[in-house]
Amino acid sequence: MDPETTMHEVEDEIVKILLVEDNPGDARLIREKLLEVPSFQHHVTHVGRLSEARRQLIIDRFDVALLDLVLPDKPRMGSLIEIHDQAARLPIIVLTGLDDETLVMWTLEEGAQDYLVKDQIDGQSLVRSIRHAMKRHATQRERLRRLLPPLPERELAKSLPIPSRSQAAGGA
C-alpha cells in the first residue's frame, strides 16, 4: 500500500505527521480533526500497518507519530514499543478507542508523549497535544544533550538506554 498524503498549508512551518492507523474511517476522522484548526500547517503520511510505518521511518523524517496501539501486524499493543525502539527521537501520541487509566500509564512509561481517546478529541485538543508532545520531546532531548558529552546526533540516539519489555516489567 502506498502511503496516503494530505497537505494543509497556512502560516508557520509544516508539521510532518506519521499517522499509523489501520481503520480508514478513523484515519479520515483524524485528518478531518486536524483540518478543524486552519492555522495548523501539516502534512500527513498515513499507513495502515506497523511494517509500513517502519519503512516510512527509514525513508523519511517526521515531527510526530500518531499511533493506533493495535494494528493488524502487531495485535497485542507492541506497536508503541517497536516504533519507539526504531525512532527514539520521534514524539509519539497514542490514539486509541480504549479509555483505560492503566493503559494510559503503560503507554507513557513505554515512551509515548501523550494518550488520546479517539472519540473524545476535537481538532483543537489534537493539535494542542501534537504541539505539546513536540515541545516536551525537544525539551527532554535538550536536557540530555546538556548532561551527556557532545556526540553526533546518531551516536546520541544509540547511547540512550531503552529498557527492554522484561526490564520494564521488573525482570532481569
N, C-alpha and C positions, 0 to 999 in steps of 0.2 A: 504494500500500500504506500503510495506517495503521500508525504505529509501535506495536509491542507494548510494553507496560509491565508491570513487575513491581515489587512493593514488599515490603520486608522491614524491619520496624521492631523495634528493640531499645532501645539506650540513647542514644548521643550523637546528633549531627546526622546528617541523611540525606545521603549522598554521591550526587550525581546523575551517573549514568554514561550516556554515549552509546556504545552498542555497535554498531559498524559491521561487520557480518558477513553475507555472502550465503548461507552454508550454515546452514540451520535446525538441523541436528544440532549443529554447532559452537556456535551461539548458545545452544541449550538447555544444552549442556555447560558453557559459561561461566557461565550463570545458576545452574546446579546447584553449580558450584565456589564461587561467591560465597555460596551458602546454607550451605556447609560451615562457615562462620565465623559463628556465631549473634550474636556481639557487633558484627558489621559491619552497620550500618544503611545501606541503599542503595535507590536507585530506578533501574531500568534502562530506558532507552528504546532499543529495538532497531530498526535499519533495515538493509536489505539492499543498498543501493546508495549510492554516493557522492553522487549528486544528492539523495537523501533526507536524508543526513547534513547536507549543506549547507543544506537547507531547515530542518532541526531547529535548526541553529546560529543561524539568523536569528530563529526564533520562541521559542527557549528558551535558558536558561543552564545549562551543565553544569560539573561539577567536574573531570571527566576523560573522555577518549575512549579506548575500547579499539577498535583499528582493525586490521582484516584488510588486508594490503598489496595483495592482488589482488582486485579487485571487478569485476563484470560490465561496469559502465560506465567502468572505469578499469583495464584489464587489465595494464598494464605498471608496476605499483608506483608510480603517480603519485598515489595516494590520499593518502599522507602529505604530499606537497608541497602539494596543494590544500587539505587540511584545515588544515595549519599556516599557510598563507597566509591563509585565511579567519579562523582563530581562534587567532592567535598567543598569546593569553592562556590557552589551554587546554592542560594537560598531556596528552600523547598517549603511550599504551602500544601498541606494535605487537604484535599476536598473529598468529602465522603457523605454518605447518607446516614451514617451512624452517629447518633448523639450520645456518646458514652464517655464519661469522665475518665475512666481507666484507660481507654484507648487514646484520649487526648494526652494524658500524661506519658504514655508509652511513646507516642509519636514525637513529642517534644524531647524526651530523653534520647531517642534514636537520631535526633538531628534536625527535625523539622522546625521551621521558624514559626509556623502557625498551623492551626487546625480549624477548618471551617465546615459547617454542615451545609450541604448544597441547597436545601430548601429553606434555609434561614438567612441567606445572604442576598444583598442587593448590590447594585453597581458601586455605590459609594463605599460600602464596607469591604468589598472585594479589592477595590483599588487602594483603599487605605491599608489593608493587610499586605498587599504587594509592596507598597512604598515602605511600610514599617519593617517588613521582612528584609528588604534590600538594605535598609539603613542599619538594622541590628546586625546583619551579617557583615556588612562593611566595618562596623564598629568593632565587632569581635575579631575580625582579621587584623585590623589596625592594632588592637591591644596585643595580639600575638606577635605581630611584627616588632613591637617595642620590646617585648620580653625575650625574643629569640635573636641570636646574632644574624646579621644580614646574610640571606641566602637568595639565590634566584627563585622566582615565584614557583617554578616547577618543583624545586627541591623543598621549598617550604611546605607545599601541599603533601609531599611524600613523607615529611618528617612529623606531621601531626598524627598523634595516636588516635586510631579509630578502634574502639573496643569491638571485639567480636560478639556475636549473639550470646555465646556461652559466658563471656566475661560480663556482659550487660545483665545476664540473668543470675549472676553471682557465682558462676562456675569458674574453673581454673583456666 
